[in-house]
């Protein structure tokens, strides 16, 4: 920071301190405060959207990888009995989830990044310059408040140097004009930014649904092919509890083994 910048920063810090102690009046702009509040909500929500969308994609990749590892383990259970229905189902499941793991990249990962993560990330990248403009407005408002307080003091307590008041008034007018320009620009453009978020995000929302649908459909198609290795009535057996009885029977056989007692 230059020497001039340091002086301005120190002067603004002093003005802020005096405003806190009531020595200098602080300008309250409720219209801007309302628009900034709406903008801050948008900033928070779209940043959260980007984070959650990335978390979703990472979770889907992790799910596909976990499915692959589960399928590898299941297929190992049937290495000694490859002709059984269970072995054929296990190997069919492994083939299905292997294809799904590849499908994450084809149907979900790349399209999701291109149509959802990148557009939302680009929107969020604009907030830096907008926040810089808001900070600049805050600085100019502090300068304006300080200049107004200086004029007020000279009017209430005149000094011998008659040139000080005109100089202070000129500084006040310049600070006021600079602040008004920045303030009006933000008050005008922040609502436009908020209004544009809908047409900007709509295509990404639609693309997100299509990506999820394509991946879900592929998963359904692949896993449906595994069902043919199971009995048609297996779902009814789950519902009426007979499968539970089968599982309990197997557990009782395990308990009858001598190693269970040890």
PAZAPA-4460 file (N, C-alpha, C; in steps of 0.05 Angstrom, whole numbers, plus 32768, in hexadecimal, padded with zeros to 4 digits):
% residues 262
    n_x    n_y    n_z   ca_x   ca_y   ca_z    c_x    c_y    c_z   seq   type   mol
   8011   7FE8   8000   8000   8000   8000   8012   8019   8000     1      X     A
   800A   802D   7FF0   801A   8045   7FEE   8016   8056   8007     2      X     A
   8027   806B   8009   8025   807D   8021   800A   808B   8021     3      X     A
   8001   8093   8009   7FE7   80A0   8008   7FD0   808C   8011     4      X     A
   7FD3   8073   8008   7FBF   805F   8011   7FBF   805A   802E     5      X     A
   7FD8   805A   803A   7FDA   8057   8057   7FCC   806E   8066     6      X     A
   7FD0   8086   805C   7FC5   809E   8069   7FA6   809C   8068     7      X     A
   7F9C   8094   8050   7F7F   8092   804E   7F73   807D   8060     8      X     A
   7F81   8066   8062   7F78   8050   8073   7F78   8059   8090     9      X     A
   7F8D   8068   8098   7F8F   8071   80B4   7F79   8086   80B9    10      X     A
   7F74   8098   80A6   7F5F   80AC   80A9   7F43   809F   80AC    11      X     A
   7F3E   808A   809B   7F24   807C   809C   7F21   806D   80B6    12      X     A
   7F37   8062   80C0   7F36   8053   80D9   7F2F   8067   80F0    13      X     A
   7F3A   807F   80EE   7F34   8093   8103   7F17   809C   8101    14      X     A
   7F0D   80A0   80E9   7EF1   80A8   80E5   7EDF   8092   80F0    15      X     A
   7EE5   8079   80EA   7ED4   8063   80F3   7ED3   8062   8112    16      X     A
   7EEA   8066   811E   7EEC   8067   813B   7EDB   807D   8147    17      X     A
   7EDC   8095   813B   7ECC   80AB   8144   7EAE   80A7   8140    18      X     A
   7EA7   8098   812A   7E8B   8092   8126   7E81   807F   813B    19      X     A
   7E92   806C   8144   7E8A   805A   8159   7E86   8068   8174    20      X     A
   7E94   807D   8178   7E92   808C   8191   7E7E   80A3   818E    21      X     A
   7E72   80A7   8177   7E5D   80BB   8173   7E68   80D7   816D    22      X     A
   7E82   80D9   8167   7E8D   80F3   8160   7E89   80FB   8143    23      X     A
   7E84   80E8   8132   7E7F   80ED   8116   7E66   80DD   810E    24      X     A
   7E54   80EB   8100   7E3B   80DE   80F7   7E41   80C9   80E1    25      X     A
   7E33   80B3   80E3   7E36   809E   80CF   7E1D   809E   80BC    26      X     A
   7E22   809F   80A2   7E0C   809E   808F   7DFF   8083   808E    27      X     A
   7DE5   8081   8090   7DD6   8068   808F   7DC6   8068   8075    28      X     A
   7DCC   8055   8063   7DBE   8053   804A   7DAF   8039   804A    29      X     A
   7D95   803A   8051   7D85   8022   8054   7D80   8014   8039    30      X     A
   7D7E   8024   8024   7D7A   8018   8009   7D91   8007   8001    31      X     A
   7DAA   8012   8005   7DC1   8002   7FFE   7DC3   7FE9   8011    32      X     A
   7DBE   7FED   802B   7DC0   7FD7   803E   7DAE   7FC0   8036    33      X     A
   7D96   7FC7   802C   7D83   7FB2   8023   7D8E   7FA3   800B    34      X     A
   7D98   7FB2   7FF7   7DA2   7FA5   7FDF   7DBC   7F95   7FE5    35      X     A
   7DCC   7F9F   7FF7   7DE4   7F90   7FFE   7DDD   7F76   800D    36      X     A
   7DC8   7F77   801E   7DBF   7F60   802C   7DB5   7F4A   8019    37      X     A
   7DA7   7F52   8004   7D9D   7F3F   7FF0   7DB5   7F33   7FE1    38      X     A
   7DC8   7F44   7FDA   7DE0   7F3B   7FCC   7DF0   7F28   7FDD    39      X     A
   7DF3   7F2D   7FF7   7E02   7F1B   8008   7DF5   7F00   800A    40      X     A
   7DDA   7F00   800A   7DCC   7EE6   800A   7DD2   7ED7   7FF1    41      X     A
   7DD1   7EE4   7FDA   7DD8   7ED7   7FC1   7DF4   7ECD   7FC1    42      X     A
   7E07   7EDD   7FCA   7E23   7ED5   7FCB   7E26   7EBC   7FDD    43      X     A
   7E1A   7EBC   7FF4   7E1B   7EA5   8006   7E0F   7E8C   7FFA    44      X     A
   7DF8   7E8F   7FED   7DEA   7E77   7FE3   7DF8   7E6C   7FCA    45      X     A
   7E02   7E7C   7FB8   7E0F   7E72   7FA0   7E2A   7E65   7FA7    46      X     A
   7E38   7E70   7FBB   7E51   7E63   7FC4   7E4A   7E48   7FD0    47      X     A
   7E35   7E47   7FE0   7E2C   7E2D   7FEC   7E24   7E1A   7FD6    48      X     A
   7E17   7E24   7FC1   7E0E   7E14   7FAA   7E26   7E07   7F9D    49      X     A
   7E3B   7E16   7F98   7E53   7E0B   7F8C   7E60   7DF6   7F9D    50      X     A
   7E61   7DFB   7FB7   7E6D   7DE8   7FCA   7E5D   7DCE   7FCB    51      X     A
   7E42   7DD1   7FCD   7E31   7DB9   7FCF   7E31   7DA9   7FB5    52      X     A
   7E32   7DB7   7F9E   7E32   7DA9   7F84   7E4B   7D99   7F81    53      X     A
   7E62   7DA4   7F8A   7E7B   7D95   7F89   7E7A   7D7E   7F9C    54      X     A
   7E6E   7D82   7FB4   7E6C   7D6C   7FC7   7E5B   7D55   7FBB    55      X     A
   7E46   7D5C   7FAD   7E35   7D48   7FA0   7E45   7D38   7F8C    56      X     A
   7E54   7D46   7F7B   7E63   7D38   7F66   7E78   7D26   7F73    57      X     A
   7E86   7D30   7F87   7E9A   7D20   7F95   7E8D   7D07   7FA2    58      X     A
   7E74   7D0B   7FAD   7E66   7CF5   7FBA   7E5E   7CE0   7FA5    59      X     A
   7E56   7CE8   7F8E   7E4E   7CD5   7F79   7E66   7CC5   7F6F    60      X     A
   7E7D   7CD2   7F6D   7E95   7CC4   7F65   7E9D   7CB1   7F7B    61      X     A
   7E9B   7CB9   7F94   7EA2   7CA8   7FAB   7E8F   7C90   7FAC    62      X     A
   7E75   7C95   7FA6   7E61   7C7F   7FA6   7E68   7C6A   7F91    63      X     A
   7E6F   7C74   7F79   7E75   7C62   7F63   7E8E   7C51   7F6A    64      X     A
   7EA2   7C5E   7F76   7EBB   7C50   7F7E   7EB5   7C3B   7F93    65      X     A
   7EA3   7C43   7FA6   7E9C   7C30   7FBC   7E8D   7C18   7FB0    66      X     A
   7E7B   7C1D   7F9D   7E6C   7C07   7F90   7E80   7BF4   7F83    67      X     A
   7E94   7BFF   7F76   7EA8   7BEE   7F68   7EB6   7BDC   7F7C    68      X     A
   7EBE   7BE8   7F93   7ECC   7BD8   7FA7   7EBA   7BC2   7FB4    69      X     A
   7EA0   7BCA   7FB8   7E8D   7BB7   7FC2   7E8A   7B9F   7FAF    70      X     A
   7E87   7BA6   7F95   7E84   7B91   7F80   7E9C   7B7F   7F7F    71      X     A
   7EB4   7B8A   7F82   7ECC   7B7A   7F81   7ECC   7B66   7F98    72      X     A
   7EC3   7B6F   7FB0   7EC3   7B5D   7FC7   7EAE   7B48   7FC4    73      X     A
   7E96   7B4F   7FBA   7E81   7B3C   7FB6   7E89   7B26   7FA2    74      X     A
   7E96   7B2F   7F8C   7E9F   7B1B   7F78   7EB3   7B07   7F83    75      X     A
   7EC3   7B10   7F97   7ED6   7AFD   7FA3   7EC8   7AE8   7FB3    76      X     A
   7EB0   7AED   7FBD   7EA1   7AD9   7FCD   7E9A   7AC1   7FBC    77      X     A
   7E98   7AC5   7FA2   7E8E   7AAF   7F91   7EA4   7AA3   7F7F    78      X     A
   7EBD   7AA7   7F86   7ED3   7A9D   7F75   7ED2   7A7F   7F73    79      X     A
   7EC8   7A71   7F88   7EC8   7A54   7F88   7EAF   7A48   7F7C    80      X     A
   7E9B   7A59   7F77   7E81   7A50   7F6D   7E77   7A63   7F57    81      X     A
   7E85   7A63   7F41   7E7F   7A77   7F2C   7E65   7A71   7F1D    82      X     A
   7E5B   7A58   7F1F   7E44   7A50   7F0F   7E29   7A56   7F1E    83      X     A
   7E2A   7A5E   7F37   7E12   7A63   7F46   7E05   7A7D   7F3D    84      X     A
   7DEB   7A7F   7F44   7DDC   7A97   7F3E   7DE8   7AAF   7F4D    85      X     A
   7DF1   7AAA   7F66   7DFD   7AC0   7F75   7E17   7ACA   7F69    86      X     A
   7E27   7AB7   7F5E   7E40   7ABE   7F52   7E3B   7ACE   7F38    87      X     A
   7E28   7AC5   7F29   7E21   7AD3   7F10   7E16   7AEF   7F16    88      X     A
   7E06   7AF2   7F2B   7DFC   7B0C   7F33   7E13   7B1E   7F3D    89      X     A
   7E25   7B12   7F4C   7E3C   7B22   7F56   7E4D   7B2C   7F40    90      X     A
   7E53   7B1B   7F2C   7E64   7B24   7F16   7E55   7B38   7F04    91      X     A
   7E3B   7B34   7F01   7E2B   7B47   7EF2   7E2A   7B62   7F00    92      X     A
   7E28   7B61   7F1A   7E28   7B7B   7F2A   7E43   7B89   7F27    93      X     A
   7E59   7B7A   7F28   7E73   7B86   7F24   7E76   7B93   7F09    94      X     A
   7E6D   7B85   7EF4   7E6E   7B91   7ED9   7E5D   7BAA   7ED7    95      X     A
   7E46   7BAA   7EE4   7E34   7BC1   7EE4   7E41   7BD9   7EF1    96      X     A
   7E4C   7BD5   7F09   7E56   7BEC   7F18   7E71   7BF6   7F0C    97      X     A
   7E7F   7BE3   7EFE   7E97   7BED   7EF0   7E8F   7C00   7EDA    98      X     A
   7E7A   7BF9   7ECC   7E70   7C0B   7EB7   7E65   7C25   7EC2    99      X     A
   7E59   7C23   7EDA   7E4E   7C3B   7EE7   7E65   7C4D   7EF0   100      X     A
   7E7B   7C42   7EF9   7E92   7C52   7F01   7E9C   7C62   7EEA   101      X     A
   7E9D   7C55   7ED2   7EA6   7C63   7EBA   7E90   7C78   7EB2   102      X     A
   7E77   7C70   7EB7   7E61   7C82   7EB0   7E60   7C9C   7EC0   103      X     A
   7E6C   7C9B   7ED8   7E6D   7CB4   7EE8   7E7B   7CCA   7ED9   104      X     A
   7E92   7CC2   7ECD   7EA1   7CD6   7EBD   7E93   7CDE   7EA4   105      X     A
   7E86   7CCA   7E97   7E79   7CD0   7E7D   7E5E   7CDF   7E80   106      X     A
   7E4D   7CD5   7E92   7E32   7CE0   7E95   7E30   7CF6   7EAA   107      X     A
   7E42   7CF7   7EBD   7E3F   7D09   7ED3   7E56   7D1C   7ED7   108      X     A
   7E6E   7D12   7EDB   7E84   7D23   7EE3   7E8A   7D3A   7ED0   109      X     A
   7E91   7D33   7EB7   7E99   7D48   7EA4   7E81   7D5B   7E9E   110      X     A
   7E69   7D50   7E97   7E53   7D62   7E92   7E4B   7D73   7EAA   111      X     A
   7E4C   7D67   7EC2   7E45   7D76   7EDA   7E58   7D8D   7EDF   112      X     A
   7E71   7D88   7EDB   7E85   7D9D   7EDF   7E81   7DB4   7ECB   113      X     A
   7E7C   7DAC   7EB2   7E7A   7DC0   7E9C   7E60   7DD1   7E9F   114      X     A
   7E4A   7DC4   7EA6   7E30   7DD2   7EA5   7E27   7DDD   7EC0   115      X     A
   7E33   7DD3   7ED6   7E2B   7DDB   7EF1   7E41   7DE9   7F00   116      X     A
   7E57   7DDA   7F06   7E6C   7DE5   7F17   7E7A   7DFD   7F0B   117      X     A
   7E80   7DFB   7EF1   7E8F   7E12   7EE5   7E7E   7E2B   7EE3   118      X     A
   7E64   7E2A   7EDA   7E54   7E42   7ED9   7E50   7E4E   7EF5   119      X     A
   7E4A   7E3E   7F09   7E46   7E48   7F24   7E60   7E54   7F2F   120      X     A
   7E76   7E47   7F29   7E90   7E51   7F32   7E97   7E6C   7F25   121      X     A
   7E90   7E6E   7F0B   7E95   7E87   7EFD   7E85   7E9E   7F09   122      X     A
   7E6B   7E98   7F10   7E5B   7EAC   7F1D   7E67   7EB5   7F38   123      X     A
   7E70   7EA2   7F47   7E7C   7EA8   7F61   7E96   7EB8   7F5F   124      X     A
   7EA4   7EB4   7F48   7EBD   7EC2   7F45   7EB9   7EE0   7F41   125      X     A
   7EA1   7EE9   7F3A   7E9B   7F05   7F36   7E98   7F14   7F51   126      X     A
   7E93   7F05   7F66   7E8E   7F12   7F80   7EA6   7F22   7F8A   127      X     A
   7EBE   7F1A   7F82   7ED5   7F29   7F8B   7ED5   7F46   7F82   128      X     A
   7ECF   7F4B   7F69   7ECE   7F66   7F5F   7EB6   7F76   7F6A   129      X     A
   7EA0   7F68   7F6E   7E88   7F75   7F7A   7E8E   7F7D   7F97   130      X     A
   7E9A   7F6B   7FA6   7EA1   7F71   7FC1   7EB5   7F88   7FC3   131      X     A
   7EC8   7F89   7FAF   7EDB   7F9F   7FAF   7ECC   7FBA   7FAB   132      X     A
   7EB8   7FBA   7F9A   7EA8   7FD2   7F95   7E99   7FDA   7FAF   133      X     A
   7E8E   7FC6   7FBD   7E80   7FCC   7FD6   7E93   7FD7   7FEB   134      X     A
   7EAB   7FCC   7FEC   7EBF   7FD6   7FFF   7EC7   7FF3   7FF8   135      X     A
   7ECA   7FF8   7FDE   7ED1   8013   7FD5   7EBB   8027   7FDD   136      X     A
   7EA2   801F   7FD9   7E8C   8030   7FE1   7E8E   8036   7FFF   137      X     A
   7E94   8022   800F   7E96   8025   802C   7EAC   8039   8033   138      X     A
   7EC3   8037   8025   7ED9   804A   802A   7ED1   8067   8022   139      X     A
   7EC4   8069   800B   7EBC   8084   8002   7EA6   8090   8014   140      X     A
   7E95   807F   801F   7E81   8089   8032   7E8F   8093   804B   141      X     A
   7EA3   8085   8054   7EB2   808E   806C   7EBF   80A9   8066   142      X     A
   7ECB   80AB   804E   7ED7   80C5   8046   7EC2   80DB   8046   143      X     A
   7EAB   80D5   803C   7E96   80E9   803A   7E8C   80F1   8056   144      X     A
   7E89   80DE   8068   7E81   80E4   8083   7E96   80F5   8091   145      X     A
   7EAF   80EF   808C   7EC5   80FE   8099   7EC5   811B   808E   146      X     A
   7EC1   811E   8074   7EC1   8139   8068   7EAA   8149   8072   147      X     A
   7E93   813D   8075   7E7B   814B   807F   7E7F   8154   809C   148      X     A
   7E8B   8142   80AC   7E91   8149   80C8   7EA5   8160   80CA   149      X     A
   7EB8   8161   80B7   7ECC   8176   80B7   7EBF   8191   80B0   150      X     A
   7EAD   8191   809C   7E9F   81AA   8095   7E8E   81B3   80AC   151      X     A
   7E7F   81A1   80B8   7E6E   81A7   80CF   7E7D   81B4   80E6   152      X     A
   7E95   81AA   80EB   7EA5   81B4   8101   7EAF   81D0   80FB   153      X     A
   7EB7   81D5   80E2   7EC0   81F0   80DA   7EAA   8204   80DA   154      X     A
   7E92   81FB   80D3   7E7B   820D   80D4   7E74   8215   80F0   155      X     A
   7E74   8201   8102   7E6C   8205   811E   7E82   8214   812D   156      X     A
   7E9B   820F   8126   7EB2   821C   8134   7EC5   8228   811F   157      X     A
   7EBF   823F   8115   7ED0   824B   8100   7EEC   8250   810A   158      X     A
   7EFF   824E   80F8   7F1B   8253   80FE   7F24   826C   80EF   159      X     A
   7F3C   8275   80F7   7F47   828E   80EC   7F4C   828B   80CE   160      X     A
   7F56   8274   80C6   7F5C   826F   80AA   7F42   826B   809A   161      X     A
   7F3A   8280   808C   7F21   8280   807E   7F20   826E   8065   162      X     A
   7F38   8264   805D   7F39   8253   8045   7F33   8235   804D   163      X     A
   7F33   822F   8066   7F30   8212   806E   7F13   8208   8068   164      X     A
   7EFF   8219   806E   7EE4   8211   8069   7EDE   820C   804B   165      X     A
   7EE6   821E   8039   7EE1   8218   801C   7EF0   81FF   8013   166      X     A
   7F08   81FB   801D   7F17   81E2   8015   7F08   81C9   8020   167      X     A
   7EFF   81CC   8039   7EF1   81B5   8045   7ED7   81B0   8036   168      X     A
   7ECA   81C5   802D   7EB0   81C2   801F   7EB5   81B5   8003   169      X     A
   7ECC   81BD   7FF7   7ED2   81B1   7FDD   7ED9   8193   7FE0   170      X     A
   7EE7   818C   7FF5   7EEE   8170   7FFB   7ED4   8161   8000   171      X     A
   7EC2   816E   800F   7EA8   8161   8015   7E98   815B   7FFC   172      X     A
   7E97   816F   7FEA   7E87   816C   7FD1   7E93   8156   7FC0   173      X     A
   7EAE   8155   7FBF   7EBB   8140   7FAE   7EB6   8124   7FBA   174      X     A
   7EB9   8122   7FD5   7EB4   8108   7FE2   7E97   80FF   7FDE   175      X     A
   7E84   8112   7FE0   7E68   810C   7FDD   7E62   8102   7FC1   176      X     A
   7E6D   8110   7FAD   7E68   8109   7F91   7E73   80ED   7F8A   177      X     A
   7E8C   80E7   7F94   7E98   80CD   7F8F   7E87   80B7   7F9C   178      X     A
   7E7F   80BC   7FB4   7E6F   80A8   7FC3   7E55   80A4   7FB4   179      X     A
   7E47   80B9   7FAC   7E2D   80B7   7F9F   7E2F   80A7   7F85   180      X     A
   7E44   80AB   7F76   7E47   809C   7F5D   7E49   807E   7F62   181      X     A
   7E5B   8077   7F75   7E5E   805A   7F7B   7E45   804E   7F88   182      X     A
   7E39   805D   7F9A   7E21   8054   7FA7   7E0A   804F   7F94   183      X     A
   7E05   8062   7F82   7DF0   8060   7F6F   7DF5   8048   7F5C   184      X     A
   7E0E   8045   7F54   7E14   802E   7F43   7E0D   8013   7F50   185      X     A
   7E15   8011   7F69   7E10   7FF8   7F77   7DF2   7FF4   7F7C   186      X     A
   7DE4   8009   7F84   7DC7   8006   7F8A   7DB8   7FFF   7F70   187      X     A
   7DC2   8009   7F59   7DB5   8002   7F40   7DBC   7FE6   7F36   188      X     A
   7DD5   7FDE   7F39   7DDE   7FC5   7F2C   7DDC   7FAD   7F3E   189      X     A
   7DDC   7FB0   7F58   7DD9   7F98   7F69   7DBE   7F8A   7F64   190      X     A
   7DA7   7F99   7F62   7D8E   7F8B   7F5C   7D8E   7F7D   7F41   191      X     A
   7D9C   7F8A   7F2D   7D9E   7F7D   7F13   7DAD   7F63   7F15   192      X     A
   7DC2   7F63   7F24   7DD2   7F4A   7F28   7DC1   7F34   7F34   193      X     A
   7DB1   7F3B   7F48   7DA0   7F27   7F55   7D8B   7F1D   7F42   194      X     A
   7D80   7F2E   7F31   7D6B   7F26   7F1E   7D77   7F13   7F09   195      X     A
   7D90   7F17   7F02   7D9D   7F07   7EED   7DA5   7EEC   7EF6   196      X     A
   7DA5   7EE7   7F11   7DAE   7ECD   7F1B   7D9C   7EB7   7F11   197      X     A
   7D82   7EBC   7F0E   7D6F   7EA7   7F05   7D75   7E9E   7EE9   198      X     A
   7D74   7EB0   7ED5   7D7A   7EA7   7EBA   7D96   7E9C   7EB7   199      X     A
   7DA8   7EA4   7EC8   7DC4   7E99   7EC6   7DC5   7E7D   7ED1   200      X     A
   7DB8   7E78   7EE8   7DBA   7E5D   7EF5   7DA6   7E49   7EEA   201      X     A
   7D91   7E52   7EDC   7D7C   7E40   7ED2   7D88   7E2A   7EC0   202      X     A
   7D99   7E30   7EAC   7DA5   7E1B   7E9C   7DB6   7E07   7EAC   203      X     A
   7DC4   7E10   7EC0   7DD4   7DFE   7ED1   7DC2   7DEC   7EE1   204      X     A
   7DAB   7DF7   7EEB   7D98   7DE6   7EFA   7D8D   7DD0   7EE8   205      X     A
   7D85   7DD7   7ED0   7D7B   7DC3   7EBD   7D90   7DAF   7EB6   206      X     A
   7DA8   7DB8   7EB1   7DBE   7DA5   7EAB   7DC4   7D92   7EC2   207      X     A
   7DC3   7D9D   7EDA   7DC7   7D8C   7EF2   7DB3   7D75   7EF3   208      X     A
   7D9A   7D7B   7EEE   7D85   7D67   7EEF   7D8A   7D52   7ED9   209      X     A
   7D91   7D5C   7EC1   7D96   7D49   7EAB   7DAD   7D37   7EB0   210      X     A
   7DC3   7D42   7EBC   7DDA   7D32   7EC2   7DD3   7D1D   7ED7   211      X     A
   7DC4   7D24   7EEB   7DBD   7D11   7F00   7DAA   7CFC   7EF4   212      X     A
   7D98   7D04   7EE3   7D85   7CF2   7ED7   7D94   7CDE   7EC5   213      X     A
   7DA6   7CE7   7EB4   7DB5   7CD5   7EA3   7DC5   7CC1   7EB2   214      X     A
   7DD1   7CCA   7EC8   7DE1   7CB7   7ED8   7DCF   7CA3   7EE7   215      X     A
   7DB8   7CAD   7EF1   7DA6   7C9B   7EFF   7D9A   7C87   7EEC   216      X     A
   7D93   7C90   7ED4   7D88   7C7D   7EC0   7D9C   7C68   7EB9   217      X     A
   7DB5   7C6F   7EB5   7DCA   7C5C   7EAE   7DCD   7C48   7EC5   218      X     A
   7DCD   7C52   7EDE   7DCF   7C41   7EF5   7DB8   7C2D   7EF7   219      X     A
   7DA0   7C37   7EF1   7D88   7C26   7EF2   7D8A   7C10   7EDC   220      X     A
   7D92   7C19   7EC4   7D94   7C05   7EAE   7DA9   7BF0   7EB4   221      X     A
   7DC0   7BF8   7EBE   7DD5   7BE4   7EC4   7DCD   7BD1   7EDA   222      X     A
   7DC2   7BDC   7EF0   7DBC   7BCB   7F07   7DA3   7BBB   7F02   223      X     A
   7D91   7BC3   7EF0   7D7A   7BB3   7EE9   7D82   7B99   7EDC   224      X     A
   7D98   7B9A   7ECE   7DA2   7B82   7EC1   7DAC   7B6D   7ED5   225      X     A
   7DB2   7B75   7EED   7DBB   7B62   7F02   7DA4   7B54   7F0E   226      X     A
   7D8C   7B60   7F0D   7D74   7B55   7F1A   7D6C   7B3A   7F0F   227      X     A
   7D73   7B35   7EF6   7D6A   7B1C   7EE9   7D77   7B03   7EF5   228      X     A
   7D8C   7B08   7F06   7D98   7AF1   7F13   7D8B   7AEA   7F2D   229      X     A
   7D77   7AFA   7F36   7D6A   7AF5   7F4F   7D4D   7AEB   7F49   230      X     A
   7D43   7ADD   7F5D   7D27   7AD3   7F5A   7D14   7AEA   7F59   231      X     A
   7CFE   7AE6   7F49   7CEB   7AFC   7F46   7CDC   7B03   7F60   232      X     A
   7CDB   7AF0   7F72   7CCC   7AF4   7F8B   7CDD   7AFE   7FA2   233      X     A
   7CF6   7B06   7F9C   7D08   7B0D   7FB2   7CFF   7B27   7FC0   234      X     A
   7CF3   7B39   7FB1   7CE9   7B51   7FBE   7CD2   7B4B   7FD1   235      X     A
   7CC0   7B38   7FC9   7CAA   7B30   7FDB   7CB5   7B22   7FF4   236      X     A
   7CCA   7B13   7FF0   7CD6   7B05   8007   7CE2   7B19   801B   237      X     A
   7CEE   7B2F   8010   7CF7   7B44   8022   7CE0   7B50   8032   238      X     A
   7CCA   7B54   8024   7CB3   7B62   8030   7CA5   7B51   8046   239      X     A
   7CA3   7B36   8040   7C94   7B26   8053   7CA6   7B1A   8069   240      X     A
   7CC0   7B20   8068   7CD2   7B17   807D   7CDF   7AFC   807A   241      X     A
   7CD8   7AEE   8064   7CE4   7AD3   8061   7D02   7AD4   805D   242      X     A
   7D0C   7AE9   8050   7D29   7AEB   804D   7D36   7AEF   8068   243      X     A
   7D29   7AFD   8079   7D35   7B00   8094   7D37   7AE5   80A2   244      X     A
   7D23   7AD5   809E   7D24   7ABA   80AA   7D3B   7AAA   809E   245      X     A
   7D40   7AAC   8084   7D56   7A9E   8078   7D71   7AA7   8083   246      X     A
   7D73   7AC2   8087   7D8C   7ACD   8092   7D90   7AC3   80AE   247      X     A
   7D7B   7AC3   80BE   7D7D   7ABA   80DA   7D84   7A9C   80DB   248      X     A
   7D7A   7A8D   80C7   7D81   7A70   80C6   7D9F   7A6C   80C1   249      X     A
   7DAA   7A7C   80AE   7DC6   7A7A   80A9   7DD7   7A82   80C1   250      X     A
   7DCE   7A97   80CF   7DDD   7AA0   80E7   7DDC   7A8A   80FC   251      X     A
   7DC5   7A7B   80FF   7DC4   7A66   8112   7DD8   7A4F   810B   252      X     A
   7DDA   7A4A   80F1   7DEE   7A35   80E9   7E0A   7A3E   80F0   253      X     A
   7E10   7A59   80EC   7E2A   7A63   80F4   7E2F   7A5F   8111   254      X     A
   7E1B   7A65   8121   7E1E   7A63   813E   7E23   7A46   8147   255      X     A
   7E19   7A33   8137   7E1D   7A17   813E   7E3A   7A0D   813A   256      X     A
   7E49   7A1C   812B   7E65   7A15   8127   7E75   7A17   8141   257      X     A
   7E88   7A05   8144   7E97   7A04   815D   7EA8   7A1D   8161   258      X     A
   7EB1   7A29   814B   7EC2   7A41   814E   7EB2   7A59   8158   259      X     A
   7E97   7A58   8156   7E87   7A6E   8160   7E89   7A6F   817E   260      X     A
   7E89   7A59   818C   7E8A   7A58   81A9   7EA5   7A63   81B3   261      X     A
   7EBA   7A60   81A4   7ED4   7A69   81AD   7ED5   7A88   81AC   262      X     A
***
